Structure formats: C-alpha cells, structure tokens
Amino acid sequence: MTTRQAGALVLGDPRFSKDIRNWAAHRRGEIPADWPLLFIVAGKGLLTTDGETHRRLRLPVQRALAPRRVQALAPRIEAVTDRLLAALADVPAGAETDLHRGFALPLPLEVICSLLGVPEEGAVREELHELSAAAMNSEAAPEEVRDTVARRFPAALMALIERKRARGDRDDLTMDLVTALDRGELTEAEVIGNLVVTVIGGHETTANLICHAVRGLLTHPGTLSAARARQEAGEDPWPDVVEEALRWESPSRHVMFRYATQDVPVEDTVIREGEAVLVPLPAIQRCPHTFPRPPADEFAPGRPDVSRHLAFGAGPHRCPGATLARLEARIALRRLFDAFPRLALVPGPVRRVPSLGINGYRELPVVLR
C-alpha cells in the first residue's frame, strides 16, 4: 500500500470519524481546554461531523459552490484580480513587495466574503482574516485561544448575522444558513461552525495555492516558459499548472483529525479504536511510488498522474470549494504573469506559518519587473 492509498483509506473509509466524541483521549479528559486547535476540531460544522449530520450541514455550502454558480463568479474574480494588479503596478520598479499580502491573500478573501455577503465597508473582512489565522495557529498562547479564537470569532460572526438581518439581506451563503437556522434545520452552533470553516477554507488555502504555484513556476523556469509557449499557441496551460501546484505543495499541511471507530489494519500496523489520525498531505503528494515520473519533488505541470493528488481530500468530506479555488488560481496566475512577465522571487528561504493545518508562507517576497 502506498502512502497515497493509506491516506485515501483514512479520508474515505467510514471506519474513520470526524466527530471528536470518537477520540478516546478527549473522552478521557486528556486534551486541555486551552489547546489551540480545540476550537476547530470540537466545533459543529463540516470538519467535525459524519453521516446524515454532515450531509445536512454540507448541503447549503455545496449549493452555493456548485460549479455553475462558481463559473458565474468569473467576472467578479477577474475584476478583483485586475484591481489588485493595478495596485501592484504602483510599486516602484525593482522594489521588493510581498505577493502574499498584496495579491494572493486579498483575492480569495474578497471573493469568499462576497459569497458570504460580508460588507465591503468597515474592517470586518480584515478581522475575519485575522481571526482565521489565529484559529489555525498551532503555537497560539492559551490566552489568545480563549480571547481571540473561542470568544471573538463566534462573536464577530454573530454580529455579522445580526447586521445582515437588520439590513434585510437574503441572497448570500450566510443568509442561506440563517434561513436554515430559522426553519429549525440547523442549530446556531452549526451555523457558526459552518461559517468558520467556510471563512478559513475559502481564502487561506487558495492564497497558499496561488503562492505555491508562483514559487513552483519561478523556481522551475522551464515550466513558466512552457506555459507561456502554450498560451501563445492558443492553449490554456493554467489548469495543468494549478493541478501540479496542488500536488507539489498542498495548501493544507494535514487533513485534520480522523478518529478510528474500530481497530483498522493498515499494512503492517493497526490503528486502534479511539486513536486520532492526521493525514500528512505534503508527504503523500510527493510519494515516489505514486508520482514516479517526473520525480515527485519536481514541479512538473502536465505530469500524467497528477489526478491522484489528495489536496482537496477524498470521499464524502472532499472540499466543496475545490471548483472555486481552481477558478481563482487559474485567473490569478494568468493575469499575474501577463501583467508582470519578468516577475522574480527574492532569493532566500521562505518562512512558513506555524500551523498544523495550513501549509502556507508568512510572506512571498518578489520583485515586480
């Protein structure tokens, strides 16, 4: 069994649950209340439920992110992309700038906030990003978890809901969830849990995807030349670039916990009932047995086996935002390299965010030539 097959087993097999009640250590009271990730893994949402409950919680999000509705967002994504690139064009020639902060992050943040109906005025969008980053910070101090994450995040979302109720808003994902709440189909905790997951998953991972793709292209110059040649020939190279970026550097570091509901044999070991399992995506995506040619460590758009990647998960919990993330990344990359054909990385190591779940950079310094 390859690492990819083992990962797919854990992700898709019903013997592995996402419900924290199946975690033996949590049942025994061994997980401290101020553990930074408890807010995420103990919440009530897509990340922490199974079976019929999961299907019920997933349905409103899945409807909002259906492929046809996502494709209709393309003009909006293009407009946001062009506005951000116009702002980058004001950076002095030859000066360093942070592509993560100035482009890769605000693009998906604006798009997901538009889907959720978060007002453009005020600082709500920036606050939601700050709370998302804090929620995924595996090194957060206990006081930060209690204040910033466990208290402020739900409070900010409840304030958003009340504001939208007062304005009579209806046509967005937040109010779809609120309508389900009013009908008794969802609880308040489930609405908040779904919003938390949508906010985090809707922008953090896509920002990482864009940054990973840029870094892959610029550290493998031949791939960028090949993409440009294909584009000049009337082809669209960006879907292949995006899929390879998803494989080469998964936007998520780990798929969050699964808990074995019974003893499950995996190769020459047994995962015992009640044990928690993390799926290490970077290791799986570079498994030489799954991705033998070209070598798995190479960034090689168009590789024949790229569809085997698990960047969006597998099984019933597969990310419902996959279509949106792909569309945003394709538009962002095409327009970025059209606007700055001599874009270059600033030499030096990249600093990663301290997160068990997010595989991203603190910044991506570039020179916009």
C-alpha positions as a LaTeX table, in Angstrom:
\begin{tabular}{lrrr}
\hline
Residue & $x$ (\AA) & $y$ (\AA) & $z$ (\AA) \\
\hline
Met1 & 0.00 & 0.00 & 0.00 \\
Thr2 & 1.41 & 3.40 & $-1.00$ \\
Thr3 & 1.20 & 6.43 & 1.29 \\
Arg4 & $-1.42$ & 7.81 & $-1.08$ \\
Gln5 & $-3.56$ & 4.67 & $-0.72$ \\
Ala6 & $-3.23$ & 4.80 & 3.07 \\
Gly7 & $-4.22$ & 8.46 & 3.07 \\
Ala8 & $-7.23$ & 7.82 & 0.84 \\
Leu9 & $-8.26$ & 4.97 & 3.16 \\
Val10 & $-8.28$ & 7.23 & 6.21 \\
Leu11 & $-10.03$ & 10.04 & 4.33 \\
Gly12 & $-12.77$ & 7.96 & 2.74 \\
Asp13 & $-13.37$ & 4.91 & 4.92 \\
Pro14 & $-16.43$ & 5.16 & 7.20 \\
Arg15 & $-14.44$ & 3.47 & 9.97 \\
Phe16 & $-12.73$ & 6.83 & 10.47 \\
Ser17 & $-14.89$ & 9.53 & 12.00 \\
Lys18 & $-14.54$ & 13.32 & 12.22 \\
Asp19 & $-16.60$ & 13.54 & 15.42 \\
Ile20 & $-14.42$ & 14.35 & 18.44 \\
Arg21 & $-16.60$ & 12.11 & 20.60 \\
Asn22 & $-14.82$ & 9.19 & 18.96 \\
Trp23 & $-11.41$ & 10.39 & 20.19 \\
Ala24 & $-10.51$ & 8.28 & 23.21 \\
Ala25 & $-8.05$ & 10.82 & 24.63 \\
His26 & $-10.73$ & 13.51 & 24.56 \\
Arg27 & $-13.24$ & 11.22 & 26.24 \\
Arg28 & $-10.70$ & 10.58 & 29.00 \\
Gly29 & $-10.25$ & 14.31 & 29.55 \\
Glu30 & $-6.63$ & 14.32 & 28.40 \\
Ile31 & $-6.99$ & 17.21 & 25.92 \\
Pro32 & $-6.58$ & 20.55 & 27.74 \\
Ala33 & $-9.34$ & 23.10 & 27.32 \\
Asp34 & $-6.84$ & 25.72 & 26.13 \\
Trp35 & $-5.32$ & 23.55 & 23.38 \\
Pro36 & $-5.12$ & 25.95 & 20.39 \\
Leu37 & $-6.84$ & 23.68 & 17.88 \\
Leu38 & $-9.71$ & 22.58 & 20.11 \\
Phe39 & $-11.89$ & 25.40 & 18.77 \\
Ile40 & $-11.56$ & 23.91 & 15.30 \\
Val41 & $-11.80$ & 20.17 & 15.98 \\
Ala42 & $-14.60$ & 20.44 & 18.56 \\
Gly43 & $-16.78$ & 22.87 & 16.59 \\
Lys44 & $-20.06$ & 21.93 & 14.96 \\
Gly45 & $-19.54$ & 22.06 & 11.23 \\
Leu46 & $-18.35$ & 20.32 & 8.09 \\
Leu47 & $-14.98$ & 19.47 & 9.62 \\
Thr48 & $-16.34$ & 17.68 & 12.66 \\
Thr49 & $-19.41$ & 15.66 & 11.66 \\
Asp50 & $-20.25$ & 12.44 & 9.85 \\
Gly51 & $-23.11$ & 10.75 & 8.06 \\
Glu52 & $-26.50$ & 12.41 & 7.87 \\
Thr53 & $-25.45$ & 15.34 & 10.07 \\
His54 & $-22.55$ & 16.07 & 7.73 \\
Arg55 & $-24.79$ & 15.85 & 4.65 \\
Arg56 & $-27.29$ & 18.26 & 6.24 \\
Leu57 & $-24.57$ & 20.77 & 7.11 \\
Arg58 & $-22.84$ & 20.43 & 3.75 \\
Leu59 & $-25.90$ & 20.97 & 1.56 \\
Pro60 & $-26.18$ & 24.81 & 1.80 \\
Val61 & $-22.44$ & 25.22 & 1.19 \\
Gln62 & $-22.48$ & 22.74 & $-1.66$ \\
Arg63 & $-25.35$ & 24.60 & $-3.33$ \\
Ala64 & $-23.56$ & 27.95 & $-3.03$ \\
Leu65 & $-20.39$ & 26.45 & $-4.51$ \\
Ala66 & $-21.96$ & 24.39 & $-7.27$ \\
Pro67 & $-19.88$ & 24.51 & $-10.49$ \\
Arg68 & $-22.44$ & 26.56 & $-12.45$ \\
Arg69 & $-22.70$ & 29.19 & $-9.70$ \\
Val70 & $-18.93$ & 29.29 & $-9.32$ \\
Gln71 & $-18.41$ & 29.83 & $-13.05$ \\
Ala72 & $-20.78$ & 32.79 & $-12.87$ \\
Leu73 & $-18.31$ & 34.37 & $-10.43$ \\
Ala74 & $-15.54$ & 34.55 & $-13.06$ \\
Pro75 & $-16.18$ & 38.22 & $-14.00$ \\
Arg76 & $-16.13$ & 39.20 & $-10.32$ \\
Ile77 & $-12.87$ & 37.29 & $-9.75$ \\
Glu78 & $-11.31$ & 38.89 & $-12.83$ \\
Ala79 & $-12.33$ & 42.37 & $-11.66$ \\
Val80 & $-10.82$ & 41.87 & $-8.20$ \\
Thr81 & $-7.66$ & 40.41 & $-9.75$ \\
Asp82 & $-7.24$ & 43.36 & $-12.10$ \\
Arg83 & $-7.75$ & 45.87 & $-9.29$ \\
Leu84 & $-5.10$ & 44.19 & $-7.13$ \\
Leu85 & $-2.66$ & 44.02 & $-10.04$ \\
Ala86 & $-3.24$ & 47.71 & $-10.77$ \\
Ala87 & $-2.27$ & 48.47 & $-7.18$ \\
Leu88 & 0.88 & 46.34 & $-7.53$ \\
Ala89 & 1.79 & 48.29 & $-10.66$ \\
Asp90 & 2.29 & 51.33 & $-8.41$ \\
Val91 & 5.17 & 49.59 & $-6.61$ \\
Pro92 & 8.45 & 51.24 & $-7.75$ \\
Ala93 & 10.32 & 49.29 & $-10.40$ \\
Gly94 & 12.85 & 46.91 & $-8.88$ \\
Ala95 & 11.45 & 47.26 & $-5.36$ \\
Glu96 & 10.58 & 44.21 & $-3.26$ \\
Thr97 & 6.97 & 43.56 & $-2.34$ \\
Asp98 & 5.07 & 40.81 & $-0.57$ \\
Leu99 & 2.97 & 38.98 & $-3.17$ \\
His100 & 1.12 & 37.07 & $-0.45$ \\
Arg101 & $-0.12$ & 40.17 & 1.35 \\
Gly102 & $-0.63$ & 42.30 & $-1.75$ \\
Phe103 & $-2.24$ & 39.78 & $-4.09$ \\
Ala104 & $-2.59$ & 36.09 & $-3.21$ \\
Leu105 & $-4.39$ & 36.68 & 0.09 \\
Pro106 & $-6.79$ & 39.58 & $-0.63$ \\
Leu107 & $-8.10$ & 37.99 & $-3.84$ \\
Pro108 & $-9.76$ & 34.89 & $-2.31$ \\
Leu109 & $-10.61$ & 36.83 & 0.86 \\
Glu110 & $-12.68$ & 39.31 & $-1.16$ \\
Val111 & $-14.32$ & 36.54 & $-3.18$ \\
Ile112 & $-15.36$ & 34.41 & $-0.19$ \\
Cys113 & $-16.54$ & 37.48 & 1.71 \\
Ser114 & $-18.67$ & 38.44 & $-1.29$ \\
Leu115 & $-20.20$ & 34.95 & $-1.30$ \\
Leu116 & $-20.92$ & 35.28 & 2.41 \\
Gly117 & $-22.32$ & 38.77 & 2.00 \\
Val118 & $-19.73$ & 40.41 & 4.26 \\
Pro119 & $-20.00$ & 44.20 & 3.74 \\
Glu120 & $-17.10$ & 45.86 & 1.95 \\
Glu121 & $-17.20$ & 48.88 & 4.23 \\
Gly122 & $-15.57$ & 48.74 & 7.64 \\
Ala123 & $-12.93$ & 46.30 & 8.83 \\
Val124 & $-14.99$ & 43.11 & 9.03 \\
Arg125 & $-13.17$ & 41.33 & 6.20 \\
Glu126 & $-9.73$ & 42.02 & 7.63 \\
Glu127 & $-10.95$ & 40.98 & 11.08 \\
Leu128 & $-12.20$ & 37.66 & 9.72 \\
His129 & $-8.81$ & 37.00 & 8.16 \\
Glu130 & $-7.00$ & 37.81 & 11.42 \\
Leu131 & $-9.33$ & 35.51 & 13.35 \\
Ser132 & $-8.85$ & 32.76 & 10.75 \\
Ala133 & $-5.07$ & 32.98 & 11.05 \\
Ala134 & $-5.31$ & 32.91 & 14.84 \\
Ala135 & $-7.64$ & 29.90 & 14.78 \\
Met136 & $-5.14$ & 27.89 & 12.71 \\
Asn137 & $-2.06$ & 28.99 & 14.69 \\
Ser138 & $-0.80$ & 25.85 & 16.38 \\
Glu139 & 1.55 & 27.89 & 18.58 \\
Ala140 & $-1.09$ & 30.26 & 19.99 \\
Ala141 & $-0.85$ & 31.03 & 23.69 \\
Pro142 & $-3.77$ & 29.86 & 25.88 \\
Glu143 & $-4.97$ & 33.42 & 26.50 \\
Glu144 & $-5.03$ & 34.08 & 22.76 \\
Val145 & $-7.10$ & 30.95 & 22.21 \\
Arg146 & $-9.62$ & 31.99 & 24.87 \\
Asp147 & $-9.93$ & 35.58 & 23.70 \\
Thr148 & $-9.12$ & 35.82 & 20.01 \\
Val149 & $-10.40$ & 32.46 & 18.86 \\
Ala150 & $-13.03$ & 30.97 & 21.16 \\
Arg151 & $-14.70$ & 34.30 & 22.02 \\
Arg152 & $-14.09$ & 36.83 & 19.25 \\
Phe153 & $-14.56$ & 34.60 & 16.20 \\
Pro154 & $-18.10$ & 33.44 & 17.07 \\
Ala155 & $-18.96$ & 36.94 & 18.30 \\
Ala156 & $-17.82$ & 38.52 & 15.02 \\
Leu157 & $-19.92$ & 36.08 & 13.03 \\
Met158 & $-22.99$ & 36.60 & 15.22 \\
Ala159 & $-22.57$ & 40.37 & 14.83 \\
Leu160 & $-22.41$ & 39.88 & 11.06 \\
Ile161 & $-25.61$ & 37.82 & 11.12 \\
Glu162 & $-27.48$ & 40.40 & 13.19 \\
Arg163 & $-26.30$ & 43.20 & 10.92 \\
Lys164 & $-27.47$ & 41.33 & 7.86 \\
Arg165 & $-30.82$ & 40.54 & 9.48 \\
Ala166 & $-31.31$ & 44.24 & 10.19 \\
Arg167 & $-30.50$ & 45.14 & 6.58 \\
Gly168 & $-32.85$ & 42.52 & 5.21 \\
Asp169 & $-30.10$ & 40.74 & 3.28 \\
Arg170 & $-31.07$ & 37.43 & 1.71 \\
Asp171 & $-29.07$ & 36.50 & $-1.37$ \\
Asp172 & $-25.84$ & 35.09 & 0.05 \\
Leu173 & $-24.48$ & 31.99 & 1.77 \\
Thr174 & $-24.64$ & 33.46 & 5.28 \\
Met175 & $-28.35$ & 34.12 & 4.98 \\
Asp176 & $-28.91$ & 30.70 & 3.40 \\
Leu177 & $-27.52$ & 29.24 & 6.61 \\
Val178 & $-29.56$ & 31.63 & 8.74 \\
Thr179 & $-32.71$ & 30.65 & 6.85 \\
Ala180 & $-31.94$ & 27.01 & 7.64 \\
Leu181 & $-31.50$ & 28.06 & 11.29 \\
Asp182 & $-34.86$ & 29.82 & 11.34 \\
Arg183 & $-36.51$ & 26.73 & 9.87 \\
Gly184 & $-35.04$ & 24.56 & 12.59 \\
Glu185 & $-32.81$ & 22.71 & 10.12 \\
Leu186 & $-29.56$ & 23.94 & 11.72 \\
Thr187 & $-28.61$ & 24.99 & 15.23 \\
Glu188 & $-26.85$ & 28.27 & 15.99 \\
Ala189 & $-23.65$ & 26.36 & 16.79 \\
Glu190 & $-23.84$ & 24.58 & 13.44 \\
Val191 & $-24.32$ & 27.86 & 11.56 \\
Ile192 & $-21.31$ & 29.39 & 13.31 \\
Gly193 & $-19.26$ & 26.22 & 12.73 \\
Asn194 & $-20.06$ & 26.23 & 9.02 \\
Leu195 & $-19.21$ & 29.91 & 8.70 \\
Val196 & $-15.88$ & 29.41 & 10.48 \\
Val197 & $-14.93$ & 26.55 & 8.14 \\
Thr198 & $-16.08$ & 28.49 & 5.06 \\
Val199 & $-14.17$ & 31.64 & 6.00 \\
Ile200 & $-10.93$ & 29.76 & 6.74 \\
Gly201 & $-11.14$ & 27.25 & 3.92 \\
Gly202 & $-12.44$ & 29.83 & 1.48 \\
His203 & $-9.37$ & 32.05 & 1.49 \\
Glu204 & $-6.38$ & 30.71 & 3.44 \\
Thr205 & $-5.94$ & 27.61 & 1.31 \\
Thr206 & $-6.49$ & 29.42 & $-2.01$ \\
Ala207 & $-3.93$ & 32.07 & $-1.07$ \\
Asn208 & $-1.48$ & 29.23 & $-0.39$ \\
Leu209 & $-2.31$ & 27.60 & $-3.72$ \\
Ile210 & $-1.53$ & 30.80 & $-5.63$ \\
Cys211 & 1.75 & 31.32 & $-3.75$ \\
His212 & 2.85 & 27.71 & $-4.23$ \\
Ala213 & 2.13 & 27.91 & $-7.96$ \\
Val214 & 4.11 & 31.15 & $-8.32$ \\
Arg215 & 7.04 & 29.72 & $-6.40$ \\
Gly216 & 6.92 & 26.49 & $-8.40$ \\
Leu217 & 6.99 & 28.34 & $-11.71$ \\
Leu218 & 9.76 & 30.73 & $-10.67$ \\
Thr219 & 11.99 & 28.03 & $-9.18$ \\
His220 & 11.49 & 25.86 & $-12.29$ \\
Pro221 & 11.91 & 28.43 & $-15.11$ \\
Gly222 & 11.34 & 25.88 & $-17.84$ \\
Thr223 & 7.79 & 25.32 & $-16.63$ \\
Leu224 & 6.99 & 29.02 & $-16.93$ \\
Ser225 & 8.48 & 29.17 & $-20.43$ \\
Ala226 & 6.43 & 26.14 & $-21.45$ \\
Ala227 & 3.25 & 27.68 & $-20.04$ \\
Arg228 & 3.87 & 30.90 & $-21.97$ \\
Ala229 & 4.54 & 28.98 & $-25.17$ \\
Arg230 & 1.29 & 27.07 & $-24.80$ \\
Gln231 & $-0.62$ & 30.27 & $-24.13$ \\
Glu232 & 0.86 & 31.95 & $-27.20$ \\
Ala233 & $-0.21$ & 28.91 & $-29.22$ \\
Gly234 & $-3.80$ & 29.45 & $-28.13$ \\
Glu235 & $-3.87$ & 26.77 & $-25.42$ \\
Asp236 & $-4.73$ & 27.22 & $-21.75$ \\
Pro237 & $-1.78$ & 25.98 & $-19.66$ \\
Trp238 & $-3.08$ & 27.19 & $-16.29$ \\
Pro239 & $-5.27$ & 24.22 & $-15.32$ \\
Asp240 & $-2.18$ & 21.98 & $-15.53$ \\
Val241 & $-0.15$ & 24.49 & $-13.51$ \\
Val242 & $-2.83$ & 24.64 & $-10.82$ \\
Glu243 & $-3.18$ & 20.86 & $-10.52$ \\
Glu244 & 0.57 & 20.42 & $-10.21$ \\
Ala245 & 0.76 & 23.17 & $-7.59$ \\
Leu246 & $-1.92$ & 21.35 & $-5.60$ \\
Arg247 & 0.19 & 18.22 & $-5.72$ \\
Trp248 & 3.67 & 19.74 & $-5.31$ \\
Glu249 & 2.79 & 21.87 & $-2.28$ \\
Ser250 & $-0.63$ & 21.06 & $-0.89$ \\
Pro251 & $-2.37$ & 24.19 & 0.51 \\
Ser252 & $-3.10$ & 22.18 & 3.67 \\
Arg253 & $-0.35$ & 20.67 & 5.79 \\
His254 & $-2.54$ & 17.98 & 7.28 \\
Val255 & $-6.13$ & 16.92 & 6.84 \\
Met256 & $-7.47$ & 17.49 & 10.32 \\
Phe257 & $-8.12$ & 14.64 & 12.68 \\
Arg258 & $-9.90$ & 11.41 & 11.90 \\
Tyr259 & $-10.74$ & 9.06 & 14.76 \\
Ala260 & $-10.84$ & 5.30 & 14.30 \\
Thr261 & $-14.22$ & 3.89 & 15.39 \\
Gln262 & $-12.78$ & 0.38 & 15.45 \\
Asp263 & $-9.41$ & $-1.31$ & 15.02 \\
Val264 & $-8.35$ & $-0.79$ & 11.40 \\
Pro265 & $-5.41$ & $-2.72$ & 9.88 \\
Val266 & $-3.21$ & $-0.61$ & 7.60 \\
Glu267 & $-0.35$ & $-2.55$ & 6.05 \\
Asp268 & 1.75 & $-3.99$ & 8.91 \\
Thr269 & 0.18 & $-1.89$ & 11.67 \\
Val270 & $-3.23$ & $-1.45$ & 13.28 \\
Ile271 & $-4.84$ & 1.89 & 14.04 \\
Arg272 & $-6.65$ & 1.25 & 17.30 \\
Glu273 & $-10.21$ & 2.28 & 18.10 \\
Gly274 & $-10.25$ & 5.80 & 19.53 \\
Glu275 & $-6.87$ & 6.84 & 18.12 \\
Ala276 & $-6.58$ & 10.15 & 16.29 \\
Val277 & $-5.01$ & 10.17 & 12.83 \\
Leu278 & $-3.55$ & 13.06 & 10.86 \\
Val279 & $-3.13$ & 12.73 & 7.10 \\
Pro280 & 0.21 & 14.39 & 6.13 \\
Leu281 & $-0.58$ & 15.74 & 2.70 \\
Pro282 & 2.90 & 17.05 & 1.73 \\
Ala283 & 4.37 & 13.57 & 2.25 \\
Ile284 & 1.57 & 11.89 & 0.33 \\
Gln285 & 1.77 & 14.33 & $-2.56$ \\
Arg286 & 5.47 & 13.63 & $-3.02$ \\
Cys287 & 5.28 & 9.86 & $-2.66$ \\
Pro288 & 7.72 & 8.46 & $-5.28$ \\
His289 & 5.59 & 5.34 & $-5.69$ \\
Thr290 & 2.50 & 7.37 & $-6.59$ \\
Phe291 & 4.31 & 10.04 & $-8.65$ \\
Pro292 & 7.36 & 8.29 & $-10.12$ \\
Arg293 & 7.93 & 10.27 & $-13.34$ \\
Pro294 & 8.88 & 13.06 & $-13.38$ \\
Pro295 & 10.40 & 12.72 & $-9.89$ \\
Ala296 & 7.87 & 13.63 & $-7.21$ \\
Asp297 & 9.94 & 16.53 & $-5.83$ \\
Glu298 & 9.93 & 18.29 & $-9.19$ \\
Phe299 & 7.31 & 20.87 & $-10.15$ \\
Ala300 & 6.15 & 19.49 & $-13.49$ \\
Pro301 & 2.80 & 20.73 & $-14.84$ \\
Gly302 & 1.17 & 18.19 & $-17.13$ \\
Arg303 & 2.52 & 15.10 & $-15.34$ \\
Pro304 & 0.28 & 12.14 & $-16.26$ \\
Asp305 & $-0.53$ & 11.01 & $-12.72$ \\
Val306 & $-1.39$ & 14.40 & $-11.17$ \\
Ser307 & $-5.07$ & 13.50 & $-10.77$ \\
Arg308 & $-4.06$ & 11.19 & $-7.92$ \\
His309 & $-3.36$ & 14.10 & $-5.60$ \\
Leu310 & $-5.45$ & 14.44 & $-2.44$ \\
Ala311 & $-5.16$ & 18.19 & $-1.92$ \\
Phe312 & $-8.96$ & 18.52 & $-1.66$ \\
Gly313 & $-9.40$ & 15.35 & 0.35 \\
Ala314 & $-11.39$ & 12.29 & $-0.71$ \\
Gly315 & $-14.71$ & 10.65 & $-0.09$ \\
Pro316 & $-17.80$ & 12.39 & 1.34 \\
His317 & $-15.69$ & 15.05 & 3.05 \\
Arg318 & $-13.97$ & 16.22 & $-0.14$ \\
Cys319 & $-13.67$ & 20.00 & $-0.13$ \\
Pro320 & $-16.83$ & 21.58 & $-1.59$ \\
Gly321 & $-14.83$ & 24.66 & $-2.59$ \\
Ala322 & $-12.49$ & 22.86 & $-4.99$ \\
Thr323 & $-14.08$ & 24.33 & $-8.13$ \\
Leu324 & $-13.87$ & 27.87 & $-6.77$ \\
Ala325 & $-10.24$ & 27.50 & $-5.66$ \\
Arg326 & $-9.21$ & 26.19 & $-9.07$ \\
Leu327 & $-11.00$ & 29.01 & $-10.90$ \\
Glu328 & $-9.49$ & 31.71 & $-8.69$ \\
Ala329 & $-5.99$ & 30.31 & $-9.07$ \\
Arg330 & $-6.23$ & 29.98 & $-12.86$ \\
Ile331 & $-7.43$ & 33.55 & $-13.27$ \\
Ala332 & $-4.89$ & 34.91 & $-10.78$ \\
Leu333 & $-1.90$ & 33.19 & $-12.36$ \\
Arg334 & $-2.76$ & 34.02 & $-15.95$ \\
Arg335 & $-3.30$ & 37.70 & $-15.23$ \\
Leu336 & $-0.33$ & 37.98 & $-12.86$ \\
Phe337 & 2.19 & 36.67 & $-15.39$ \\
Asp338 & 0.60 & 38.68 & $-18.19$ \\
Ala339 & 0.96 & 41.84 & $-16.11$ \\
Phe340 & 4.47 & 41.07 & $-14.81$ \\
Pro341 & 6.20 & 38.76 & $-17.30$ \\
Arg342 & 9.59 & 39.22 & $-15.57$ \\
Leu343 & 8.32 & 38.57 & $-12.07$ \\
Ala344 & 11.16 & 37.25 & $-9.88$ \\
Leu345 & 11.47 & 35.77 & $-6.41$ \\
Val346 & 13.65 & 37.49 & $-3.85$ \\
Pro347 & 16.43 & 34.97 & $-3.07$ \\
Gly348 & 16.37 & 33.32 & 0.33 \\
Pro349 & 14.35 & 30.81 & 2.35 \\
Val350 & 10.60 & 31.22 & 2.76 \\
Arg351 & 9.09 & 31.37 & 6.25 \\
Arg352 & 6.06 & 29.16 & 6.79 \\
Val353 & 3.12 & 29.84 & 9.07 \\
Pro354 & 3.15 & 27.91 & 12.38 \\
Ser355 & 0.12 & 25.75 & 11.70 \\
Leu356 & $-0.71$ & 22.08 & 11.89 \\
Gly357 & $-3.41$ & 22.50 & 9.26 \\
Ile358 & $-2.22$ & 25.27 & 6.92 \\
Asn359 & 0.74 & 24.83 & 4.58 \\
Gly360 & 1.46 & 28.44 & 3.74 \\
Tyr361 & 4.04 & 31.21 & 3.81 \\
Arg362 & 4.21 & 34.21 & 6.10 \\
Glu363 & 5.17 & 36.22 & 3.04 \\
Leu364 & 6.35 & 35.71 & $-0.54$ \\
Pro365 & 8.85 & 38.49 & $-1.38$ \\
Val366 & 9.09 & 39.23 & $-5.10$ \\
Val367 & 10.36 & 41.89 & $-7.47$ \\
Leu368 & 7.70 & 43.08 & $-9.95$ \\
Arg369 & 9.64 & 43.74 & $-13.13$ \\
\hline
\end{tabular}
